[in-house]
Amino acid sequence: MQLRVTGLKIWALAASVSIAAIASAQEQPAPATPPADVIIDDQSFNAQLPPLGEDLNAPLPSIDTYLDNDAATAPSAVTQLPPAQDPKTEAELAQPLVPLNNVDVQPVEVARDDDAQKPAEVRYSFTVQGLDEVGLDDRFKELSALQDGKGKADTAAMIQARAREDEALAVRLLKSEGYYDATALASLDRGSGENAGLVAVLTVTPGKQYKLGEIVVTAPPTTPPDLIRKNLPLNTGDPIISERIEAAEANVALELPRNGYPFVDIGQRDIVLDGASVTGDYTLPVETGPRSRFRGITTSGKPAFGADHIAVLARFDRDDLYDSRQVDDLRRALTATSLFSSVSVEPVRTGEIAADGTEYVDMQVEQDAGPARTLAGDAGYGTGQGFRAEATWTHRNLFPPEGALILNAVGGTQEQGVGATFRRSNAGRRDRTVQASISANHQDYAAYEAFTATLAGSISRVSTPIFQKRWTWSYGFEVLASNEKTLNLATGDSSRLTYFIGALPGQLGYDLSDDLLNPTKGMRATIRVSPEASLQGNVSPYVRASFDLSGYYPVSDSLVIAARTRLGTISGTSLDNVAPSRRIYAGGGGSVRGFGFQELGPKDANNDPVGGRSVNEFAVEARYRFGNFGIVPFLDAGQVYNGSIPKFSDIRFGAGIGGRFYTNFGPFRADVAMPLNRQPGESKVAVYIGIGQAF
């Protein structure tokens, strides 16, 4: 508004000057004889000026008053403009302009100084004084702008700016360690010598370290009364170190939900510093919310199954005191079903009060069911086993809840087959799997050829990559009909026989390893026992049993020593009464590397393996990893025997080296090995390719 008023005043002043000039012109007499080239004389000009009124502040009349005058009243002395003197020039001016795109415009080139060079690079060095005495020198250099510049800059001003940044960084680090009176000052000087560059010096004065004074927690009463203070690991006299204080507050936020307080809210701390005593009084407000107990489960969203099945997965019951660890466990169990794109579990207040004054909470499960169908493949190669590929199609929730249908097909140079499996996970209780399967397979190995149909069922508790379990177990049944080419060990004659076999396999496992597919520490032990009966003419009962033990020791972050042993036996009948496909074999990628699949043990006249009734195997390997790759030298040993008790004699050895490519679902494995003291007919070099470690 002020600018506008000022503008009006300036306009009025200009008008007054114009009017005064006009009045002055009227008072002066016109010259007697105007120059010859005058268009209009002064007398005619002055005659056209409006007369001045007595009130100089009166508004000016409209200019239309003068424009509307009749041409006849114009002074006769006004002289008309002379015509153009050059008609040719007038005609050229009347011609239309040339179109712009027809105009030839030549660019203007600006001269460049090819000899111009960029300004010389400025080099510098820097030192820090005063931080090493408080143990912050290394941490400061990790974040320092001067350190990050590596002693080079475009200008000295840039070095100075980096020094200012480091001043603020040093003070910030010192305050985080309790040195609230700290100061930092950077200086920049020229070094000695012609090419010494600049020298930046950061001088730090930490001052005294402040300690915690009075510690006060403002919160409603809790049960037990010292719940918050007990889980706030801060004591009077402790240095005021920000990381420790934040960790202590985070511990309160963690422990209260584990002890019945799901809605805890940690407020903003307040630390009042006293420079005289070099202490800080600490106050922490905490809003605990109601102490709560579990009531029920509600669900919403796009469901994979209902709240009743979620209750099967939960490890808590109604009236249990709220524990966030149980909630986390339920969330992991839901994720392990592989049926969700996303799933969340959160406590919701109900307002219902229990008899002891606690409030019931419901667990709200927000489901977003993902695709239930999966198409997967697996392929590998082993000497003596050839190429083998398997494809599976799975619908993980075809029969809700968690009732899966799995169809699989196997194709390879020496094995072909198809199968179907029904599997219900978490069947009636958490971690229990019920499974039934039917399959038809053809296997053609050096040891035997078999056409086998199998009907099997089991109940088990098994590990998964998401939920690796310490104890695992399974029990079930198998019914097989197998037509096999077999060798009569007494006569040497071969024939085809059909075996009808019934088995009741059971397994118990104990796992202390840290990873299912790529263990780096811990151990595993597994016992398998399978009472069986073979009907081929006569009924021949026997028992198959095996024991596997493996251990993993991390020598360093990149090197793991792994070892394993396996013992196996078939007791209760002679080898002739056991179908060739049910006998014990050794050799191959999952057994003794350096030998072909099932190559070890007793052989027939054609030097083909016939299997045995007992086995012992040993292996040790060094797993060295660098990035996503690894090298694994290994030594394997083992042998198969006719008797039911391993003899630990005539042990065969294989040695080799393998490569690993580590992925997010497990390592890709390629091993090359050769037998030591190779015998006639044995493989010179054996190759094994697969997914996962050898053991």
Secondary structure, DSSP 8 states (H G I E B T S, - for coil): -HHHHHHHHHHHHHHHHHHHHHHHHHHS---SS--TT-SS-HHHHHHTS----S-TTS----THHHHTS-GGGS-TT-------S-HHHHHHHHS----GGGS----------TT------EEEEEEEESSGGGT-HHHHHHH-HHHHTTTEESSHHHHHHHHHHHHHHHHHHHHHTT-TT-EEEEEEEE-SSTT--EEEEEEEE-----EEEEEEEE----SSTTHHHHT----TT-B--HHHHHHHHHHHHHHHHHTT-TT-EE---EEEEETTTTEEEEEEEEE----EEEEEEEEEEE-SS-HHHHHHH-S--TT-B--HHHHHHHHHHHHHTT-EEEEEEEEEEEEEE-TTS-EEEEEEEEEEE---EEEEEEEEEETTTEEEEEEEEEETTSSSSSEEEEEEEEEESSEEEEEEEEEETT-SSTT-EEEEEEEEEEEE-SS-EEEEEEEEEEEEE---SSS--SEEEEEEEEEEEEEEEEE-TTT--EEEEEEEEEE--EEEEEE--S-SSS--SEEEEEEEEEEEEEESSSEEEEEEEEEEEEEEEESSSSEEEEEEEEEEEEESS-GGGS-GGGSB---STTS-TTS-TT-SS-B-TTS-B--BSEEEEEEEEEEEEETTEEEEEEEEEEEEESSSS----S-EEEEEEEEEEEETTEEEEEEEEEETT--TTS-SSEEEEEES---
